Amino acid sequence: MEIITSETAPPAVGPYSHAVRVGHLIFCSGQIPIDPATKEIVPGGIHEQTQQVLRNIQAVLATANLTLANVVKATVFLTDLRDFPVVNGLYASAFGDHKPARSTLGVAALPLGAKVEIEVIAEA
């Protein structure tokens, strides 16, 4: 198992790695909408938070020389499933024609009061 730590993604808020590589798979920990510069949740609503989460995922993947095109599975966590249309639109825009398997779950709460968290598995 190889630990992957990104210098351009926000630091982990707990005892975990940004990602781990096992064979040809990269398991990325869930990203919440923390701005790497301020180390705080980005201001704004679900739109701004989702954009930051996607940027954070891209930063972690880039550290492993990968892009969203390498993602094979994504899991989206939302504190309010009514936000799904906004998140879905931004997600679709970020992934383009690439359509990895995906699950979306409604949860009671996320770390630091985030509205959205996304984790991915990618193939190297």
Buried (B, 14 or more C-beta within 10 A) or exposed (E): EEEBEBEEBBEEEEEEBBBBBEEEBBBBBBBBBBBBEEEEBBEEEBBBBBBBBBBBBBBBBEBBEBEBEBBEBBBBBBBEEEBBEBBBEBBEEBBEEEEBEBEBEEEEEBEEEBBBBBBBBBBE
